[in-house]
């Protein structure tokens, strides 16, 4: 993993080229690069590609991506400009062997950032070069505090409120059993879903020595801003729902519960070959970083297990026409098709597979198959689907039923997965906090010690690099129910599933991968 203090080296000509791009002032940049309208989803995807490149140490690629992005973003999109400017400047600072200083790199993009946000941007960029804060002693007389930064107003407020309910449930549960002086307090802040506001609130809480860790936010952009604060202040950050591929590459104090993990697809790939006796596969993935990570994980494991991938296909994230992909797959008629799609696209793709006469091909996917939307809208098209997930509500290793009961008794409404992620975000912190001296530094070390936490949404451990690892269950969707996948007999043919043929029922014990 690459951190701020380990800049990559680049040859002299490339540095001169990048510095030349920065030599033009704001007026020259505007004249040379007129702003064109780019859909919001496309801008966000471009930013995530740059962040992922930066997290992997690809500073040159990140700088080029950001430079292209900043010439296409409308000036009114200041929140995205803020994040793009941060990563662009950090990448160029890493590339330059003798940088002229922050202001020289900031000047070409300063006109894109509102004046009241420039101070926050300077702080975040300067932060890694400052002296790191010492150990923050909370002291036995002071309650632990956990900073919680979520969108409690604005367009994402429903998600923020749901996450906060789970956070409070976990805190209340802990406090009921806490020793005198060992209770925790929640310092809750509303970021309104705005990255710049999230950064400002994160900095406020991070400079308070009684705050042991931060939790937040919901969206990828606001969570990226909090990740920058975490890297600057070396304060643990738990991201409950964000899934930007490059998010946990920013620093080892950033722990992403819902991260895009190639092991998710590798688990179902391994089971497809060894348990289900499938031999040939087609892969259909979104043309973005998440799709690439999952597709690569699946393909690598399939090949390792001795099977064959006959088609590896991509589609634009906003696509609704899959004629080209389906027509090509028809030529090969593989045993199975692996789809990286999320809930809103699974049913559409599954119906297209059937429409093109491939109803007997096994469909394979990931955790988004465990969704009311997929079960309700997909109907017979998704029946028999095989998928991997960190969550299986009938597993006795998870706290799902305990959480569900307590949530519904407390809030008098059906449970939801967002609240469960909030519950687990606090649970992971408390699982470490109650076992160490009350200091931020000790907590950060303990979090990365590999301690297992069995939560409501999964079984988690955090590695030394800060990445969150989960165990995965291999499951099937059978007549509207989620059940463990059953191994096929050694001499059996690949299972034939589809609208006219449903796999057998049964719920044997299941062991997570």
C-alpha positions in Angstrom: 0.0 0.0 0.0 1.3 3.5 -0.9 1.1 6.3 1.6 1.6 10.1 1.2 5.1 10.0 2.6 6.3 7.5 -0.1 6.2 9.5 -3.4 6.8 7.5 -6.5 9.8 8.4 -8.8 9.3 9.5 -12.4 11.7 10.3 -15.2 12.7 13.9 -15.8 10.8 14.4 -19.1 7.5 13.3 -17.6 8.0 15.7 -14.6 8.6 18.5 -17.1 5.5 17.6 -19.0 3.3 17.6 -15.9 4.8 20.8 -14.6 4.2 22.4 -18.0 0.6 21.6 -17.7 0.6 23.5 -14.4 2.5 26.5 -15.8 -0.6 28.0 -17.4 -2.6 30.3 -15.2 -6.4 30.1 -14.7 -7.1 32.4 -17.7 -5.0 30.3 -20.0 -6.5 27.1 -18.8 -10.0 28.4 -19.4 -9.1 29.6 -22.9 -7.4 26.4 -23.9 -9.8 24.0 -22.3 -13.5 25.0 -22.6 -15.8 23.2 -20.2 -18.1 20.7 -21.7 -21.1 19.1 -20.0 -20.4 15.7 -18.7 -23.0 13.5 -16.9 -22.6 13.4 -13.1 -22.2 9.6 -13.1 -19.4 9.9 -15.6 -17.6 12.6 -13.6 -17.9 10.5 -10.4 -16.6 7.4 -12.2 -13.6 9.4 -13.6 -12.8 10.7 -10.1 -12.9 7.2 -8.7 -10.6 5.9 -11.3 -8.1 8.6 -10.4 -8.4 7.9 -6.7 -7.9 4.2 -7.3 -4.7 5.0 -9.4 -3.5 7.3 -6.6 -4.0 4.7 -3.9 -2.0 2.1 -5.9 0.9 4.6 -6.4 0.0 5.4 -10.0 0.6 9.1 -9.5 1.2 9.8 -13.2 -2.0 8.2 -14.3 -3.9 9.9 -11.5 -2.5 13.3 -12.5 -3.5 12.9 -16.1 -7.0 11.7 -15.2 -7.5 14.6 -12.8 -6.2 17.1 -15.3 -8.7 15.8 -17.9 -11.5 15.8 -15.4 -11.0 19.4 -14.2 -11.2 20.7 -17.7 -14.7 19.0 -18.2 -16.4 19.7 -14.8 -18.8 22.6 -14.7 -17.5 25.3 -12.3 -20.6 25.0 -10.2 -19.8 21.5 -9.3 -17.5 22.7 -6.5 -17.7 19.6 -4.3 -16.3 17.4 -7.0 -13.8 20.0 -8.0 -12.6 20.0 -4.4 -11.8 16.3 -4.3 -10.4 16.3 -7.8 -8.1 19.3 -7.0 -6.9 17.5 -3.9 -5.8 14.3 -5.6 -4.4 16.2 -8.7 -2.2 18.3 -6.5 -1.1 15.4 -4.2 -0.2 13.3 -7.3 1.9 16.2 -8.8 3.6 16.8 -5.5 4.5 13.1 -5.4 5.8 13.3 -9.0 7.9 16.5 -8.7 11.5 15.9 -7.6 11.8 19.6 -6.6 8.3 21.0 -6.2 7.9 24.7 -6.3 5.5 24.6 -3.3 1.8 24.1 -2.7 0.7 27.5 -4.1 2.3 26.9 -7.5 0.4 23.7 -7.9 -2.9 25.2 -6.4 -2.9 28.3 -8.6 -4.1 26.6 -11.9 -7.1 25.1 -10.2 -7.9 27.7 -7.6 -10.5 29.4 -9.7 -12.6 26.2 -9.6 -12.7 26.2 -5.8 -14.9 28.7 -3.8 -12.8 30.9 -1.6 -14.3 29.5 1.6 -13.1 26.0 0.6 -9.6 26.9 -0.3 -8.5 27.0 3.4 -9.8 23.4 3.9 -8.0 22.3 0.7 -4.7 23.8 1.9 -5.0 22.2 5.3 -5.6 18.7 3.8 -2.7 19.0 1.4 -0.3 20.4 3.9 -1.4 18.0 6.6 0.8 15.0 5.7 3.9 17.1 5.9 3.1 18.4 9.4 4.3 16.8 12.6 2.1 13.8 13.4 0.0 14.2 16.5 1.1 12.4 19.6 -0.9 9.8 21.5 -4.2 11.2 22.7 -4.8 10.1 26.2 -8.5 10.0 26.9 -8.0 9.2 30.6 -10.1 7.0 32.8 -12.3 9.9 33.9 -13.3 10.8 30.4 -15.9 8.7 28.4 -14.8 7.3 25.1 -16.1 9.5 22.2 -16.7 8.3 18.7 -17.3 10.9 16.0 -20.1 10.1 13.6 -20.4 12.1 10.4 -23.4 11.3 8.2 -25.8 13.0 5.8 -28.7 13.8 8.2 -30.2 16.4 5.8 -30.1 16.8 2.1 -30.8 14.2 -0.5 -29.1 11.3 1.3 -30.7 12.0 4.7 -32.7 8.7 4.8 -29.5 6.7 4.4 -27.7 8.8 7.0 -30.6 8.4 9.5 -30.7 4.7 9.0 -27.0 4.3 9.6 -27.2 6.5 12.7 -30.0 4.2 14.1 -27.6 1.3 14.0 -24.8 3.3 15.4 -26.9 4.4 18.4 -28.2 0.8 18.9 -24.6 -0.5 19.2 -23.5 2.4 21.5 -26.5 1.8 23.8 -25.9 -1.9 23.9 -22.2 -1.3 24.9 -23.1 1.3 27.6 -25.6 -1.0 29.3 -22.7 -3.3 30.1 -19.9 -0.8 30.5 -17.9 -0.4 33.8 -18.1 2.9 35.6 -16.1 5.5 33.6 -16.0 3.2 30.6 -19.1 4.4 28.7 -18.9 5.9 25.3 -20.4 9.1 23.8 -21.3 9.8 20.2 -20.4 13.1 18.7 -22.8 13.3 15.8 -22.5 15.7 12.9 -24.5 16.3 9.7 -22.3 16.6 6.6 -25.4 17.0 4.4 -23.7 14.7 1.9 -21.2 17.4 1.0 -17.5 16.4 0.7 -16.2 19.8 1.8 -18.4 20.0 4.8 -17.5 16.4 5.7 -13.8 17.3 5.6 -14.4 20.3 7.9 -16.4 18.4 10.4 -13.9 15.5 10.3 -11.1 17.9 11.1 -13.0 19.5 14.0 -13.6 16.1 15.6 -10.1 14.7 14.8 -8.4 17.6 16.6 -10.4 16.7 19.8 -8.3 14.3 21.8 -11.3 12.7 23.4 -12.5 11.3 20.0 -11.0 7.9 19.5 -12.3 7.2 16.0 -14.6 8.5 13.2 -17.5 6.7 11.5 -18.8 8.0 8.2 -20.0 9.0 5.7 -22.5 7.3 3.4 -21.6 8.4 -0.1 -18.3 7.8 -1.8 -17.4 11.5 -2.2 -18.0 12.5 1.4 -16.3 9.4 2.6 -13.2 10.2 0.5 -13.1 13.6 2.3 -13.1 11.9 5.7 -10.4 9.5 4.5 -8.2 12.5 3.8 -8.7 13.8 7.3 -8.0 10.3 8.7 -4.7 10.2 6.8 -3.7 13.7 8.0 -4.5 13.1 11.6 -3.9 9.3 11.8 -7.3 8.8 13.4 -9.2 5.5 12.7 -12.0 5.9 10.2 -14.7 3.2 9.7 -16.7 3.7 6.4 -19.9 1.7 6.8 -21.5 1.8 3.3 -19.1 3.6 0.9 -17.6 1.2 -1.7 -15.2 3.3 -3.8 -12.4 0.9 -4.9 -9.5 3.4 -4.0 -10.9 4.5 -0.6 -9.0 2.1 1.6 -5.8 2.7 -0.4 -5.3 6.2 1.1 -4.0 5.1 4.4 -3.9 2.2 6.9 -6.2 3.9 9.4 -9.1 3.8 6.9 -11.3 0.7 7.2 -14.0 0.2 4.6 -16.7 -2.4 5.6 -18.4 -2.5 2.2 -15.3 -2.5 0.1 -15.0 -4.0 -3.4 -13.1 -7.2 -2.7 -11.9 -9.6 -5.4 -12.2 -12.4 -2.9 -16.0 -12.0 -3.1 -15.9 -13.1 -6.7 -13.1 -15.6 -6.2 -15.2 -17.4 -3.6 -18.1 -18.1 -5.9 -15.7 -18.9 -8.8 -14.1 -21.6 -6.7 -17.4 -23.0 -5.7 -18.7 -22.9 -9.3 -16.0 -25.2 -10.5 -15.4 -27.4 -7.5 -18.9 -27.7 -6.0 -21.2 -27.1 -9.0 -19.0 -28.9 -11.6 -19.2 -26.0 -14.1 -16.6 -25.9 -16.8 -17.1 -22.9 -19.1 -17.9 -19.3 -18.1 -18.8 -16.0 -19.6 -18.2 -12.8 -17.6 -20.3 -9.7 -18.0 -19.1 -6.7 -16.0 -19.5 -2.9 -15.7 -16.8 -1.0 -17.4 -15.5 0.7 -14.1 -13.0 -0.1 -11.4 -15.5 -2.1 -9.3 -16.5 -4.2 -12.3 -12.8 -4.8 -13.2 -11.8 -5.9 -9.7 -14.6 -8.4 -9.4 -14.3 -9.7 -12.9 -10.5 -10.2 -12.5 -11.0 -12.0 -9.2 -13.5 -14.3 -10.8 -11.5 -15.0 -13.9 -8.2 -15.7 -12.0 -9.9 -18.2 -9.7 -11.8 -20.0 -12.5 -8.5 -20.5 -14.4 -6.7 -21.5 -11.2 -9.4 -24.2 -10.7 -8.9 -25.6 -14.2 -12.0 -24.2 -15.9 -12.3 -21.9 -19.0 -13.5 -18.4 -19.5 -14.9 -18.2 -23.1 -15.9 -14.5 -23.0 -14.9 -11.5 -20.9 -17.3 -8.7 -21.8 -17.8 -5.1 -20.5 -20.7 -2.6 -20.7 -20.9 1.1 -19.8 -22.3 1.7 -16.3 -25.3 3.6 -17.6 -26.1 1.1 -20.4 -29.5 -0.4 -20.9 -28.8 -2.3 -24.1 -27.0 -5.6 -23.9 -27.6 -7.0 -27.4 -23.9 -7.1 -28.3 -22.9 -9.0 -25.1 -25.8 -11.5 -25.3 -25.3 -12.2 -29.0 -21.7 -13.0 -28.5 -22.4 -15.2 -25.5 -24.9 -17.1 -27.6 -22.1 -18.3 -29.8 -20.3 -20.1 -27.0 -23.3 -21.2 -24.8 -21.2 -21.5 -21.6 -22.3 -23.4 -18.6 -22.6 -20.2 -16.6 -22.5 -16.4 -16.8 -21.0 -14.3 -14.1 -22.6 -10.9 -13.6 -21.0 -8.2 -11.4 -24.2 -6.1 -11.5 -25.8 -4.5 -8.5 -29.5 -5.0 -7.6 -31.0 -2.5 -10.1 -29.3 -4.2 -13.1 -29.4 -7.9 -12.1 -33.1 -8.4 -13.1 -32.6 -6.6 -16.4 -29.6 -8.7 -17.3 -31.2 -11.9 -16.2 -34.3 -11.3 -18.3 -32.1 -10.6 -21.3 -30.2 -13.9 -20.8 -33.6 -15.6 -21.0 -34.8 -13.5 -23.9 -31.8 -14.6 -26.0 -32.6 -18.2 -25.4 -30.1 -19.0 -22.6 -32.5 -19.8 -19.8 -30.7 -23.0 -19.1 -27.4 -21.2 -18.4 -26.4 -20.9 -14.7 -26.3 -17.3 -13.5 -23.7 -16.3 -11.0 -23.3 -13.1 -9.0 -22.4 -11.4 -5.8 -23.9 -10.0 -2.6 -26.5 -7.9 -4.4 -28.5 -11.0 -5.3 -29.6 -11.1 -1.7 -32.0 -8.3 -2.3 -35.8 -7.9 -2.0 -35.7 -6.0 -5.3 -34.0 -8.9 -7.1 -36.3 -11.5 -5.6 -39.5 -9.5 -6.1 -38.8 -8.2 -9.6 -36.5 -10.9 -11.0 -38.9 -13.8 -10.3 -38.3 -16.8 -12.4 -35.4 -15.2 -14.3 -33.2 -15.1 -11.2 -34.4 -18.4 -9.7 -31.5 -20.8 -9.2 -28.9 -18.0 -9.2 -25.6 -18.8 -7.5 -23.8 -16.1 -5.6 -21.3 -15.2 -2.9 -22.1 -12.8 0.0 -20.6 -11.9 3.4 -24.1 -12.0 4.7 -26.4 -15.0 5.3 -29.1 -14.3 7.8 -29.5 -17.9 8.9 -25.9 -18.3 9.9 -25.4 -18.8 13.6 -22.1 -17.0 13.3 -23.6 -13.7 12.6 -25.4 -11.3 15.0 -28.2 -10.6 12.5 -31.1 -12.1 14.5 -30.0 -10.4 17.7 -29.6 -7.1 15.9 -32.9 -7.5 14.0 -34.9 -8.2 17.2 -33.4 -5.3 19.1 -33.8 -2.9 16.2 -37.5 -3.7 15.6 -38.3 -3.5 19.3 -36.6 -0.2 19.6 -37.8 1.6 16.4 -41.0 -0.3 15.8 -40.4 -0.8 12.1 -38.8 -3.5 9.8 -35.0 -3.7 10.0 -32.8 -2.5 7.1 -29.2 -3.3 6.0 -28.0 0.3 6.3 -28.7 0.3 10.0 -26.9 -3.0 10.3 -23.8 -1.5 8.7 -23.9 1.3 11.2 -24.2 -1.2 14.0 -21.2 -3.1 12.8 -19.1 0.0 12.2 -19.4 0.9 15.9 -19.1 -2.8 16.9 -15.7 -3.1 15.2 -14.4 -0.1 17.1 -15.8 -1.2 20.4 -14.5 -4.8 19.9 -11.0 -3.3 19.9 -11.5 -0.3 22.2 -12.6 -2.3 25.2 -9.4 -4.4 25.1 -6.8 -1.6 25.0 -5.7 1.5 27.0 -7.9 4.5 26.2 -5.8 6.1 23.5 -6.3 6.7 19.8 -2.9 5.3 18.8 -3.5 2.1 20.7 -6.9 1.7 19.2 -5.5 2.1 15.7 -2.9 -0.6 16.3 -5.5 -3.0 17.9 -7.9 -2.5 15.0 -5.2 -3.7 12.6 -4.3 -6.8 14.7 -6.6 -9.2 12.9 -9.1 -9.5 15.7 -12.3 -11.2 14.4 -15.6 -9.5 14.8 -18.8 -11.4 14.1 -21.3 -8.6 13.2 -24.8 -8.3 11.9 -23.7 -8.0 8.3 -20.6 -10.3 8.2 -17.6 -11.8 9.9 -14.8 -9.1 9.8 -11.1 -8.9 10.4 -8.8 -5.9 9.7 -5.4 -6.7 8.3 -2.1 -4.9 9.1 -2.6 -2.8 5.9 -6.0 -1.5 7.2 -8.0 -3.4 4.6 -11.2 -5.0 5.9 -11.5 -8.7 5.1 -14.7 -10.7 5.2 -15.7 -14.3 5.1 -18.0 -15.3 2.3 -20.9 -17.6 2.0 -21.8 -19.3 -1.2 -25.6 -19.3 -1.6 -28.4 -19.9 -4.0 -31.7 -18.2 -4.7 -34.4 -20.9 -4.7 -38.1 -20.1 -5.1 -37.7 -16.7 -3.4 -35.5 -18.0 -0.5 -31.8 -17.8 0.1 -30.2 -21.2 0.9 -26.7 -22.6 1.1 -25.3 -23.9 -2.2 -25.1 -27.7 -2.3 -22.2 -29.6 -3.9 -23.0 -31.6 -7.0 -22.1 -35.3 -7.1 -18.8 -36.1 -8.6 -20.2 -37.8 -11.7 -23.1 -35.3 -12.3 -23.5 -33.0 -15.3 -23.5 -29.2 -14.7 -26.9 -28.2 -13.1 -29.4 -26.8 -15.6 -31.5 -24.0 -14.1 -33.8 -21.4 -15.5 -37.5 -20.4 -15.5 -38.6 -24.0 -16.3 -36.3 -25.9 -14.1 -35.7 -25.1 -10.4 -32.9 -26.5 -8.3 -33.8 -28.7 -5.4 -34.6 -27.3 -2.0 -32.8 -27.9 1.2 -30.8 -26.0 3.8 -27.7 -27.8 4.9 -25.1 -26.2 7.2 -23.0 -23.7 5.4 -19.4 -22.7 6.1 -18.1 -19.3 4.9 -15.2 -19.1 2.6 
